[in-house]
Amino acid sequence: MTDIFHEVEDDLRREKAKRLWARFGPYVLLVAVLIVVGVGGWRGWEYWREQQAAAEGDRFVAALKLASENKHDEAITALNEIATTGGGGYPVLASFRAASELAATKKTDEAVKAFDAIAAKPGTPALLQQMARLRAALLVVDTADLAQMKSRIGDLAETGNPWRHSARELLGLTAWRTGDLEAARGYFQSIADDPETPQSMQSRTQLMLDLIRSKIGAPAAPAKS
């Protein structure tokens, strides 16, 4: 009798399983197929992305090779093409290098415009925007007046800005060149007083402070209260 009950239970379980499979089996298969397709698609997309990155890298390296061979015009054309059509981080890298190539070939006005364009382009990371502004300012440090330099990089010289040392140095050099020696002393003194100023810049700064002292004497002592 017990065996009969077991057989009946087995039959009932098999029948229930058949009904469940008949009802839900297609959905189970569909989910399984979707999982396989999804995983395959993800792997395919990753492979495609890796191939694209490799291709972009090859284009960038080829452009740099042209520059190293002194084929500057061809390099600039190739770099500008990457800047326009490239993916990932290569467009901004290519833009910087193209602007640098313009500067290296003494096309200063074009280089300044190129760096200004990088700084103004939406989506460029803030640090890179500021770096582009500094590069443009460096190119005009021998020709711009202090007001122009302040409008370009005055905010970068503020305490806490990661580019403050370079910005202060450029502003100080401009003030020195244009004869505003007190302003120059203020910029260079702020560099000297900053504990995070690189040692190489500290040496240059001290030289400039000594030159300024030789021209206009030591700074006035603070008034006693």
Contacts in CASP RR format, 6 or more apart in sequence:
PFRMAT RR
TARGET T0000
AUTHOR 0000-0000-0000
METHOD contacts of the structure
MODEL  1
MTDIFHEVEDDLRREKAKRLWARFGPYVLLVAVLIVVGVGGWRGWEYWRE
QQAAAEGDRFVAALKLASENKHDEAITALNEIATTGGGGYPVLASFRAAS
ELAATKKTDEAVKAFDAIAAKPGTPALLQQMARLRAALLVVDTADLAQMK
SRIGDLAETGNPWRHSARELLGLTAWRTGDLEAARGYFQSIADDPETPQS
MQSRTQLMLDLIRSKIGAPAAPAKS
52 87 0 8 1.000
53 88 0 8 1.000
56 82 0 8 1.000
56 86 0 8 1.000
56 87 0 8 1.000
56 88 0 8 1.000
56 90 0 8 1.000
57 90 0 8 1.000
59 78 0 8 1.000
59 81 0 8 1.000
59 82 0 8 1.000
59 86 0 8 1.000
59 90 0 8 1.000
60 79 0 8 1.000
60 82 0 8 1.000
60 90 0 8 1.000
60 93 0 8 1.000
60 94 0 8 1.000
62 78 0 8 1.000
63 75 0 8 1.000
63 78 0 8 1.000
63 79 0 8 1.000
63 82 0 8 1.000
63 94 0 8 1.000
63 97 0 8 1.000
64 75 0 8 1.000
64 97 0 8 1.000
66 72 0 8 1.000
66 74 0 8 1.000
66 75 0 8 1.000
66 78 0 8 1.000
67 75 0 8 1.000
67 97 0 8 1.000
67 101 0 8 1.000
72 101 0 8 1.000
72 104 0 8 1.000
72 105 0 8 1.000
75 97 0 8 1.000
75 98 0 8 1.000
75 101 0 8 1.000
76 98 0 8 1.000
76 101 0 8 1.000
76 102 0 8 1.000
79 94 0 8 1.000
79 95 0 8 1.000
79 97 0 8 1.000
79 98 0 8 1.000
79 101 0 8 1.000
80 94 0 8 1.000
80 95 0 8 1.000
80 98 0 8 1.000
82 90 0 8 1.000
82 91 0 8 1.000
82 94 0 8 1.000
83 91 0 8 1.000
83 92 0 8 1.000
83 94 0 8 1.000
83 95 0 8 1.000
83 98 0 8 1.000
84 91 0 8 1.000
86 94 0 8 1.000
92 118 0 8 1.000
92 124 0 8 1.000
92 125 0 8 1.000
92 128 0 8 1.000
95 114 0 8 1.000
95 117 0 8 1.000
95 118 0 8 1.000
95 121 0 8 1.000
96 118 0 8 1.000
96 128 0 8 1.000
96 132 0 8 1.000
96 135 0 8 1.000
98 114 0 8 1.000
99 111 0 8 1.000
99 114 0 8 1.000
99 115 0 8 1.000
99 118 0 8 1.000
99 132 0 8 1.000
99 135 0 8 1.000
100 111 0 8 1.000
100 135 0 8 1.000
102 108 0 8 1.000
102 110 0 8 1.000
102 111 0 8 1.000
102 114 0 8 1.000
103 111 0 8 1.000
103 135 0 8 1.000
103 139 0 8 1.000
108 139 0 8 1.000
108 140 0 8 1.000
111 136 0 8 1.000
111 139 0 8 1.000
112 136 0 8 1.000
112 139 0 8 1.000
112 140 0 8 1.000
115 132 0 8 1.000
115 133 0 8 1.000
115 135 0 8 1.000
115 136 0 8 1.000
115 139 0 8 1.000
116 132 0 8 1.000
116 133 0 8 1.000
116 136 0 8 1.000
118 124 0 8 1.000
118 128 0 8 1.000
118 129 0 8 1.000
118 132 0 8 1.000
119 129 0 8 1.000
119 130 0 8 1.000
119 132 0 8 1.000
119 133 0 8 1.000
119 136 0 8 1.000
120 129 0 8 1.000
121 129 0 8 1.000
124 132 0 8 1.000
127 162 0 8 1.000
130 156 0 8 1.000
130 161 0 8 1.000
130 162 0 8 1.000
130 163 0 8 1.000
131 163 0 8 1.000
133 152 0 8 1.000
133 153 0 8 1.000
133 156 0 8 1.000
134 153 0 8 1.000
134 156 0 8 1.000
134 163 0 8 1.000
134 166 0 8 1.000
134 167 0 8 1.000
134 170 0 8 1.000
136 152 0 8 1.000
137 144 0 8 1.000
137 149 0 8 1.000
137 152 0 8 1.000
137 153 0 8 1.000
137 167 0 8 1.000
137 170 0 8 1.000
138 170 0 8 1.000
140 148 0 8 1.000
140 149 0 8 1.000
140 152 0 8 1.000
141 149 0 8 1.000
141 170 0 8 1.000
141 173 0 8 1.000
141 174 0 8 1.000
141 177 0 8 1.000
142 177 0 8 1.000
144 152 0 8 1.000
144 174 0 8 1.000
145 174 0 8 1.000
145 178 0 8 1.000
146 171 0 8 1.000
146 174 0 8 1.000
146 175 0 8 1.000
146 178 0 8 1.000
146 180 0 8 1.000
146 183 0 8 1.000
149 170 0 8 1.000
149 171 0 8 1.000
149 174 0 8 1.000
150 171 0 8 1.000
153 163 0 8 1.000
153 167 0 8 1.000
153 170 0 8 1.000
153 171 0 8 1.000
154 167 0 8 1.000
154 171 0 8 1.000
155 161 0 8 1.000
156 163 0 8 1.000
156 164 0 8 1.000
156 166 0 8 1.000
156 167 0 8 1.000
157 164 0 8 1.000
157 167 0 8 1.000
157 168 0 8 1.000
157 171 0 8 1.000
157 187 0 8 1.000
157 190 0 8 1.000
158 164 0 8 1.000
161 167 0 8 1.000
164 194 0 8 1.000
165 191 0 8 1.000
165 194 0 8 1.000
165 196 0 8 1.000
165 197 0 8 1.000
165 198 0 8 1.000
165 201 0 8 1.000
168 187 0 8 1.000
168 188 0 8 1.000
168 190 0 8 1.000
168 191 0 8 1.000
169 187 0 8 1.000
169 188 0 8 1.000
169 191 0 8 1.000
169 201 0 8 1.000
169 204 0 8 1.000
169 205 0 8 1.000
171 183 0 8 1.000
171 187 0 8 1.000
172 183 0 8 1.000
172 184 0 8 1.000
172 186 0 8 1.000
172 187 0 8 1.000
172 188 0 8 1.000
172 208 0 8 1.000
173 184 0 8 1.000
173 208 0 8 1.000
175 181 0 8 1.000
175 183 0 8 1.000
175 184 0 8 1.000
175 187 0 8 1.000
176 184 0 8 1.000
176 208 0 8 1.000
176 211 0 8 1.000
176 212 0 8 1.000
181 212 0 8 1.000
181 215 0 8 1.000
181 216 0 8 1.000
182 216 0 8 1.000
184 208 0 8 1.000
184 212 0 8 1.000
185 209 0 8 1.000
185 212 0 8 1.000
185 216 0 8 1.000
185 219 0 8 1.000
188 205 0 8 1.000
188 208 0 8 1.000
188 209 0 8 1.000
188 212 0 8 1.000
189 209 0 8 1.000
189 219 0 8 1.000
191 197 0 8 1.000
191 201 0 8 1.000
191 202 0 8 1.000
191 205 0 8 1.000
192 202 0 8 1.000
192 205 0 8 1.000
192 206 0 8 1.000
192 209 0 8 1.000
197 205 0 8 1.000
END
